[in-house]
Amino acid sequence: MESAALEPIRALLNQAYQTVMGKSCTRESEQAIVDFEKKHNVILPESYRDLLLYYGACHFGDPALYSVQELDWAYPAFVEAYHEY
């Protein structure tokens, strides 16, 4: 199923993911995303979730599209810093 949230930028995404950096990207599984959301009691925004499901994480530039594994590592530190702020 194609994501409606990505439709306005689909052509750009297709181009970007055909680059050297994009070809090495791996799609996330629905289960990996669900597990992350449950573990951290969050819900990823639909468009970000769809990017991970349909294209995968990639570091084209800023902002980077982080994988579930990277989010799992960084999210707790972000929450801690946010609460300190």
ChimeraX attribute file (.defattr): number of C-alpha atoms within 10 A of each C-alpha:
attribute: neighborCount
match mode: 1-to-1
recipient: residues
	/A:1	4
	/A:2	9
	/A:3	14
	/A:4	11
	/A:5	14
	/A:6	17
	/A:7	12
	/A:8	9
	/A:9	9
	/A:10	14
	/A:11	10
	/A:12	12
	/A:13	15
	/A:14	12
	/A:15	10
	/A:16	15
	/A:17	17
	/A:18	13
	/A:19	11
	/A:20	10
	/A:21	12
	/A:22	19
	/A:23	13
	/A:24	13
	/A:25	17
	/A:26	15
	/A:27	16
	/A:28	20
	/A:29	14
	/A:30	12
	/A:31	9
	/A:32	14
	/A:33	19
	/A:34	16
	/A:35	14
	/A:36	18
	/A:37	15
	/A:38	11
	/A:39	10
	/A:40	12
	/A:41	10
	/A:42	10
	/A:43	12
	/A:44	13
	/A:45	8
	/A:46	13
	/A:47	14
	/A:48	16
	/A:49	20
	/A:50	20
	/A:51	19
	/A:52	23
	/A:53	18
	/A:54	17
	/A:55	19
	/A:56	23
	/A:57	23
	/A:58	22
	/A:59	13
	/A:60	14
	/A:61	7
	/A:62	6
	/A:63	8
	/A:64	10
	/A:65	18
	/A:66	16
	/A:67	20
	/A:68	22
	/A:69	13
	/A:70	11
	/A:71	14
	/A:72	16
	/A:73	11
	/A:74	12
	/A:75	14
	/A:76	12
	/A:77	12
	/A:78	12
	/A:79	12
	/A:80	10
	/A:81	10
	/A:82	9
	/A:83	8
	/A:84	7
	/A:85	6
